[in-house]
Amino acid sequence: MAHTKIVNLNDFKVKEGKNFLLKECPTDIQNKPIDKNTGAEQLQNEIAKLSELQDKLYADNRHAILIVIQAMDAAGKDGTIKHILSGVNPAGVKVTSFKSPSTIELDHEYLWRHYLALPAKGEIGIFNRSHYENVLITKVHPEFLANEHIAGISSAKDINKAFWQKRYKQIQRFEKNLVENGTVVIKFFLHVSKEEQKRRFLDRIEHPEKNWKFSSADLRERAYWDAYQQAYEDAIRHTSTDEAPWYIIPADDKWFMRYLISKIINKELKELKLGYPKVSDEEKAALLEAKATLMAEQ
C-alpha cells in the first residue's frame, strides 16, 4: 500500500464568522495525500467503520445524525450517498430527496416538510438537497417565492437583503434546536467546477445508458452558474456554525470526494463516544438463566 499522508479534515470546514469566499475553495486537490487505489481501499475501511458506528448509534438510541448534501447539478450527490452507505443497515438510514414543494407543503411555512423528514434517535438521515433550497433556488429565481404566499411579501421589491438575512437566521435556529436536542448536523457542499459539470453533462448525452440522467432543465440552470455560486457563498457564510458546520468538498474527483466525506462522517460519529447499553446485574442474571434454559433443551 502506498504511503498515506495525514488529511486535515478541518481544512475543508468553514469556521463560524469567517469571511468565506467560495472562489478561494478548490474544486480539485492537485497533490492529493493518497492515490486513487489507496483511496479506494481506505474508503472501504471507512464504510466498515461507519457500519459499526451505525450499529452503536442505533443501540445507544440517544442521538440522530442529519447529513445535508448540497451541490450544483452533476456534482455526484446520488453516487456519493450510494457508495458511502453501501455497508450500513438500510433500516437505520432515511434518505430524503426534496423536489419542488407540493401544494400542501406550500400551505405551510417552508421548514415544515423538513421537520417531517428528520431522522429519529438512533437513525442516520440524509437530505439530498434540503431546506437550503429556500435560500438558493429561490434567491436565483425570486419569482418562485410568490407560490409561498408569505405574509408581508406582496411584490418583488419586498424581497430584499433583510428578507434573506431573516431566512438565514431561521435556518440557524432550526439547526441549533436540532443540535441541542441530540441531532448531529453535518453539511456538505460538493464543490464542482463549471468545466467538470460540462464534461459530465456531455458524458450523459453521449452515452445512451446515461441519457436518463440528463435534463434540459439542468442546462437551463447552468446559465445561472454565477448567481448560484453567489447564493451558495452567502448561505454558507451565514449558516456555518460551530454546532452545524459546512464542509466544502472538492468534487471534480469523485473518489477523493467520497473518501473525504466518509472520513468526516466517521469523525463526527466518533466524537459522540457511542457504546452499547450496559446491562445491569439483574439483567445479567436473567441472561444467564435464559442461557441455562436454552442449553437444557433436548
Buried (B, 14 or more C-beta within 10 A) or exposed (E): EEEEEEBEBEEBBBEBEEEBEBEEBEBBBEEBBBBEEBBEBBBBEBBEBBBBBBBBBBEBEEBBBBBBBBBBBBBBBEEBBEBBBEBBEEEBBBBBBBEEBEEEBBEEBBBEBBEEBBBEBBBBBBBBBBBBBBBBBBBBEBEBBEEBEBEEBEEEEEBEEEBBEEBBEBBBEBBBEBBEEEBBBBBBBBBBBEEBBEBBBEEBEEEEEEEEBBEEEBEEBBEBEEBBBBBBBBBBBBBBBEEBBBBBBBBBBBBBBBBBBBBBBBEBBEEBEBEEEEEEEEEEEEEEEEEEEEEEEE
